[in-house]
Every structure is written in structure tokens, then in C-alpha cells.
Amino acid sequence: MTPKTPSESRTTMTDMVLPSETNALQNLFGGELLARMDRAASIAAGRHSRRITVTASVNHVAFNLAVPLGSVVTVEAAVSRAYTTSMEVYIDVWIEDRYNGKRTKANEAIYTFVAVDETGKPTEVPPLQPETALEKERFAGALRRKQLSLVLAGKMKPNEATELKALFIES
Ligand SMILES: CC(C)(COP(=O)(O)OP(=O)(O)OC[C@H]1O[C@@H](n2cnc3c(N)ncnc32)[C@H](O)[C@@H]1OP(=O)(O)O)[C@@H](O)C(=O)NCCC(=O)NCCS
């Protein structure tokens, strides 16, 4: 399969925070943000694979900044690495200042999607070719994150997680 770049899957969704989407502090409810990130990431995975995709795992979420009621929120998702049937999707969340338009990074997350056929069976996806320095950095760290996710899900034995072991063993 011909490799694709992250920019071919990049998906940008901008929306505002409404009262029904907030918690008792009038900030965006965490589950609402997870859903927005899942939607953007699903579109990105679909653009990369041109297949039906399902969320296999949420590997990492950092709610670094609260997102107040009325905020304009932009969720940006792009495939950061592709394997045989699965794809890591990296998601950045930005808030836009109402008055000067300046964007501040509020949150980030990493999801894993699997491309499936009409019967739900995993199917092959194109490889990913990172281009920018950030894309290359995310690509390089992705195998470690995949192995950690598989170990935590009980789908890989810890002693088979070569990338994780390399983190702790001095060469
Ligand atoms: C995701 C799903 C298709 C995986 O099916 P499976 O039978 O475990 O398939 P496999 O073991 O062949 O795994 C398929 C790929 O997913 C990867 N994978 C599976 N679980 C994973 C996890 N927890 N973390 C990271 N990758 C995972 C595997 O490593 C494999 O990747 P590769 O082919 O690129 O090497 C299946 O579990 C499923 O359909 N789950 C429900 C998905 C869903 O409904 N999501 C919405 C939640 S509400």
C-alpha cells in the first residue's frame, strides 16, 4: 500500500461550549470533550484508511486546562503511526481567545483505531510517512505507547514489550 502523510488525515473540528455540556463549575464536561476527540479521531482514522474504523483504546488523555462555558474549542486529530490494521491518532485541543483570537493548547489525547470490514474483521491500512519534526517525534514514540496499551489490556506479555523494556534497561 502507498504510504500516506499525517496531513492527509488531519481533521479540524471547531465548536463552542454550550450550557448543557458543562459541569458544576461551568467548564466543559470531560465526557463531552472525550466524545468530541473521538469523533475527530475517527474521521482522521477513516481518512487515512478509507475504511470503517472503530475505537480500540484511549491510550492517554490529559485535561490540562479547564475549558469554560462559551469557549471556542478546536479539536485537531491526525494519524501519528499506522501498523497492520491499527492506527494511533494524536489529538490536540485548543481554546481561542474571544478578543484577540490567540490559541492556547488546553488538552491532548492519544487514541487507537482499528480499520474493519463490513463484518467487523480487522483489515489492512496504509503505512504512515511522517514529514515534520513533530510528526517524526510522535511516530517514534508510538510503538512504545502501543506496547504499553497492549500490556495493560492483557494482550501482550510484559516480557515481549521490547520498546518498554528499552526505556528501563541501560545499554
Ligand atoms: C478493536 C477490535 C476490532 C480489535 O479486534 P481483535 O480481535 O482484538 O483484533 P486483533 O487482536 O487482530 O487486533 C487488531 C489490531 O488492533 C490492535 N489492538 C487491539 N487492542 C488494542 C489495544 N488495547 N491497544 C492498542 N492496540 C490494540 C492490535 O495490536 C492489532 O493491531 P495491528 O494489526 O496493527 O498490529 C475489536 O476488539 C472490537 O471490535 N472492539 C470494539 C470496538 C468498538 O466497538 N469501539 C467503540 C467503543 S464504544
The ligand as an ORCA input file, in Angstrom:
! r2SCAN-3c Opt
* xyz 0 1
  C     -10.815     -3.255     18.173
  C     -11.134     -4.655     17.653
  C     -11.565     -4.579     16.185
  C      -9.846     -5.473     17.773
  O     -10.187     -6.779     17.451
  P      -9.212     -8.004     17.832
  O      -9.908     -9.254     17.572
  O      -8.598     -7.750     19.185
  O      -8.164     -7.870     16.712
  P      -6.620     -8.081     16.754
  O      -6.148     -8.772     18.005
  O      -6.265     -8.672     15.433
  O      -6.106     -6.582     16.818
  C      -6.267     -5.734     15.713
  C      -5.292     -4.589     15.876
  O      -5.691     -3.805     16.983
  C      -4.611     -3.645     17.875
  N      -5.159     -3.543     19.209
  C      -6.120     -4.302     19.769
  N      -6.363     -3.895     21.023
  C      -5.532     -2.850     21.254
  C      -5.287     -2.017     22.369
  N      -5.959     -2.164     23.513
  N      -4.342     -1.052     22.252
  C      -3.656     -0.884     21.109
  N      -3.847     -1.647     20.007
  C      -4.764     -2.614     20.093
  C      -3.765     -4.908     17.676
  O      -2.440     -4.712     18.125
  C      -3.858     -5.051     16.177
  O      -3.008     -4.083     15.576
  P      -2.159     -4.363     14.226
  O      -2.972     -5.250     13.320
  O      -1.991     -3.012     13.618
  O      -0.867     -4.951     14.676
  C     -12.256     -5.370     18.495
  O     -11.780     -5.566     19.825
  C     -13.536     -4.552     18.552
  O     -14.299     -4.556     17.603
  N     -13.761     -3.856     19.658
  C     -14.942     -2.989     19.806
  C     -14.665     -1.639     19.153
  C     -15.763     -0.653     19.466
  O     -16.923     -1.001     19.416
  N     -15.350      0.573     19.780
  C     -16.260      1.574     20.208
  C     -16.334      1.522     21.695
  S     -17.817      2.122     22.312
*
